[in-house]
Structures are given as structure tokens and as C-alpha cells.
Amino acid sequence: MPIQATRCTQRQLAYLAHWKALGYTFDRDAVIPENTSIRPDALNLPSRTVLAVTAVMLVIVYGVLWVAA
């Protein structure tokens, strides 16, 4: 069954206007909340665990490249 669009409420339109004024754009299939305090998914920062794992992996790659040189 194909996905069908629904009409936006006034609060959803206000949400779109608020974030568009800040320079954010939404995808065509994005779910639009009604509360402007809910940040778009693209603005959420990665967790500390993800940052720690990324830092460790970068150190390992740097170490491998340093030893190989």
C-alpha cells in the first residue's frame, strides 16, 4: 500500500516555519512534530559512546599508519 500524505496542522506549519527560519530543511518523507522544542533529527549530536569509539579508532588508524611509514 503506498504511503499517503496527510494535511498539516497549524502547529506543524509553525514548526516548519520556525526551523526553516533557522536554515533547516526537511525531507519530503519527514515526520513533522507539533512542538518547536523538539529538535530535528539532523541536529542531534552523537552520544559520548559514539564519540569515544570514534576517537579510539582514529588513534588506532594513526598508530598503524605511523608504524607502517
C-alpha positions in Angstrom: 0.0 0.0 0.0 1.5 3.4 -1.0 2.1 6.0 1.7 -0.4 8.8 1.6 0.2 12.4 2.8 -2.0 14.0 5.4 -2.8 17.6 5.9 -0.6 19.6 8.2 -1.9 21.2 11.3 -1.3 24.8 12.2 1.2 23.8 14.8 3.1 21.6 12.3 3.2 24.6 9.9 4.6 26.8 12.7 7.2 24.1 13.4 8.3 24.1 9.8 8.4 27.9 9.7 10.4 28.1 12.9 13.1 25.6 11.7 13.2 27.0 8.2 14.0 30.4 9.6 17.0 28.8 11.3 18.1 27.4 8.0 17.0 23.8 8.3 15.2 21.9 5.5 13.1 18.8 5.8 13.0 15.8 3.6 9.9 15.0 1.6 9.0 12.0 3.8 9.9 13.6 7.2 7.6 13.3 10.2 6.8 16.8 11.4 6.1 17.2 15.1 3.9 20.0 16.5 6.2 21.2 19.3 9.1 23.6 18.3 11.1 22.4 21.3 11.6 19.0 19.6 14.8 19.4 17.5 15.1 17.9 14.0 16.9 14.6 13.9 19.8 16.0 11.8 20.6 18.5 14.6 21.0 15.9 17.3 24.6 15.3 18.4 26.2 11.9 18.6 26.4 10.2 22.0 29.5 10.2 24.1 30.0 6.5 23.4 30.0 7.1 19.7 32.5 9.9 20.1 34.7 7.8 22.3 34.7 4.8 19.9 35.5 7.2 17.0 38.4 8.7 18.9 39.8 5.3 19.8 39.5 4.1 16.2 41.3 7.2 14.9 44.1 6.7 17.3 44.4 3.0 16.1 44.5 4.1 12.5 47.0 6.8 13.2 49.2 4.3 15.1 49.0 1.7 12.2 49.9 4.4 9.7 52.8 5.7 11.8 54.2 2.2 12.3 53.9 1.5 8.5 55.7 4.7 7.5 
